[in-house]
C-alpha cells in the first residue's frame, strides 16, 4: 500500500519539476518565458496532474477491488465439494485461508487443501502488489509522455489546468449525490430481497415483531414475525415523551432569552444550553440507563406504580433533554426574524410583553417553529444510542410510558451487531427497517424545510 | 370623578392587575425553562464527574516480593524464553500467605489471592524480563489490587455490603493491610495507555483513543479537502441549473439523515461490496466522512459567502482568471471559517457511535491498533461497551472515559471558537 502511494507522490513531484523545466527549455531559457502562454508552473501542474490522477485512480480502484477479486478466485480454486458449502461456512473457510496467508492463527483445523489455498493466496497477493506498481508505472509513462509532448510554448496550460481543477471540484460536490444514491441503493437492494421472503404488507401492517427465525423447522415458538407496527408505536411513544419535554422547555427558554433576558444572561445561557447539543448521545444513553432509570423505578415504587427498568419514560425524558437546544436555537432564529415593527405596533396598542409575544410574535413565528419541531421529531425518530442503551428489546404495543418498548433503531442495531448471515430474513429485516427510517425522516425533513422556506419568503 | 368613571376605573385597574399578574407568570415560566435547561447541564456533568473522577487513581497493595530463583529460573540459564514462561503467580501469592498465616483452608486462600489483580502477575513478569538481576532479591513492590479492593478502598462499595458479599475475613484483611500502610492509591496512568480488558482494573482507553484517532484522521483527510472543494464549486463556479439544485437538495437532506443509516450504507457498500475489513478505523473514517461532509460543506459555503465581492472584483479587474481569483484571493480569506466548520464536524464525528456499531467497531479488542486497518474500537463505542458491564468498577471507568471524551469535545469546540474570534473579520 504505502510503497505504491509513495511512488505516486514521487512521480507527481518529479512530473511537476520536469514539466516546469521543459516549458522553460522550449522557449530557450528563463529570460524568455514571456513567450510561454502560461506561467511555467502551470506546465508543471499540467504534467503532474496527468501523472497523479490516473495513477491515483488505479490505486483507489485496485484497493477497493483487490480483496473481493482475490476472494472470488480463491473460492473458485477450492474443490467443488467445499464450494458447495452454505455461504456462512464458506465464509469461515475463506477467513481461515486469509488468516493462514497472513500468518495468523486459524479458527478451524488446517487441511492440506486450505494450506494450498493459503499459499496460493499469498502468492497472488505478492503478484498483485507487484502488478499494481507495474500498471502504475506503465500508465504514468504512457500518459506522461503524451502530456510531455504536448508541452509547447503556445499550449494553453493554464486553461487546461483550470479545466481539470473544475472537473475535480464538480466531482467533489457530486459526492453528496453519490452518498444519497449509495444509501438508497444499499438499503433498497437488501430490502427487496427481504420483501421476497416476507410480503411487504406483512411488514408494514403486521402487529407482531419477533425476528428470531427457527434454526430447525420443528422448533417451537421461533416462527419469526416481521410486523413493524409495534416498533413504530414504540418509536412514536418515546419520541412523544421527548417532545413533551423538549418543546415547552425549548420554546419557553427561546422566548425568554430573546424577548426578556438581559443581554449578559443571554450571552452566558445560550452557549451553555448549546452544550447539551454537543454532548455525544452515548453519554445521554449512559445517564438514562444508569442514573435516571433506577431513579424513576424507585420513584415509581414509592408511589405504588410499576415502572419497568427500561421504561420508555427514562429514554424519552433524556432524549427530550438532548433535543432542547435544537428546538430553542431554531425557535430563537425565527423569533428574532419577526420584524420589530410588529412588536412596536402591539406595544403601541397597550399590550403587555407577554400579550405581544402570545398574540403577535408567536403566530408570526409559528410556521418556522413548526418546521423546527418537525425537524426535531425526525431527529428523535432517528436517534439510536439513547434508546439502544435505555429502552428495551421487547416489541410491545402499548401507550403506557412506564413499560418497556422497543424502537426501529434499537432493532436495527440488535439485528446487525454480532453474527450476520446475509441471506437470512433476520439480517435483511434490518435493512428494511433502515429503509423505513430513511423514508420517514426524509419525508419529515422535506415537509419541515418546505414550511420553513414558505415562512421565510413571507417576510423578505 | 363620577360613579360611572369610578366603575370603569376599577374595572380597568382589576383587569390591569390580572394582565400584569399574567405577565409575571409568563416571564417566570420562561425563566424557569431556562433554569431547568441549565440545571440539566449541571446535573449531567456532576453525575458523570462524581461517578468517574475516582477512576483516575488506582489502588495498589505494597508487598515484599521475593524473586525466588527456584520459581523463575531453576537452572540458572537466564534464558528470556524460560523467564517469560515461569509461574509468577507463586511470587505474588507467597507474601500474601506470609502476611496472613492464619488463612489455612483452600477456599479462604483462594479468596485471599483474589485481593490482587491478575495484572500483578504480569507486573512482576515485566519487571523480571526488563531486569533479570532482580532474581534472588526481595523488593517492596506496589502490586495492582483487584477491582473489588479498589471499589471498597474508594468507598464506592460500603463496608456492610462488602462484608455481606465477601465475608468478614476479607474485611479484616483489608483493615490489616490499611493499618500496615500497604494499601494506597496512585495516579492511574495505565487507564490512558491500556487496551480493553474483561478485568476492570486492567481496562484502559488507550486502544479506544488510538482507534478514534485513526478514524478521525481518515475523516479529516477526506472530508476537509472534499468538503472545501464542493463548497468552492457550489459557491464560486456553479451555474444555476438542475444539477446544482440537485446537489444542494441532497446536501441539505443528508445533514438530517439519521446517523445509523450511514452505518447501513457502510456495511452494505464498504464492507460487503468492496470487501474492506470489518472493525477497521478506515471504514469508520469513510462512513463518518460521508456523515460530516454536509456540515463541512455548509460551514465552508458560509465562510466563502462572508468574503466580500469587492475582493473578487479587484482580482478579476487586474486580469486574474476565475480560478486564480478563488485560489489566490478568496480561499485564503475564507480558510479560517472553513477550518472552524471542519473542527465542529470533527467534534461531531468523534462523538458518533451508531454508525460504528454497524460496521463492527464494537468487537472486544484488547490490542492497541497501530494502523487504520487494524481492528479497533473507538472512544464512544468503548463507553457503550463498558456501560453494559455489570461490575461496579466499570461504571467508574465508563464515567471516566466519558470525561475524557467530553474533554476532547470541549477543547475542540473551544479551538473552533478561538479560531473564529482570532480570524473573524468584519468587512
Interface residues (C-beta under 8 A of the other chain):
Chain A: X64 X65 X67 X68 X71 X158 X162 X165 X166 X168 X169 X170 X172 X173 X174 X175 X176 X177 X179 X180 X182 X183 X186 X187 X189 X190 X248 X249 X250 X251 X252 X253 X255 X256 X257 X259 X260 X261 X265 X269 X272 X273 X275 X276 X278 X279 X280 X281 X282 X283 X284 X285 X286 X287 X289 X290 X291 X321 X324 X325 X328 X352 X353 X354 X355 X357 X358 X375 X378 X379 X381 X382 X383 X384 X385 X388 X389 X409 X412 X413 X416 X417 X422 X430 X431 X434 X437 X438 X441 X442 X445 X446 X449
Chain B: X19 X20 X22 X23 X26 X27 X29 X30 X31 X32 X33 X34 X36 X37 X38 X40 X41 X44 X47 X48 X225 X226 X227 X229 X230 X232 X233 X234 X237 X238 X246 X247 X250 X251 X252 X253 X254 X256 X257 X258 X259 X260 X261 X262 X264 X265 X267 X268 X269 X272 X273 X274 X275 X276 X290 X293 X294 X297 X321 X322 X323 X347 X350 X351 X352 X353 X354 X357 X358 X362 X380 X381 X383 X384 X387 X395 X398 X399 X402 X405 X406 X409 X410 X413
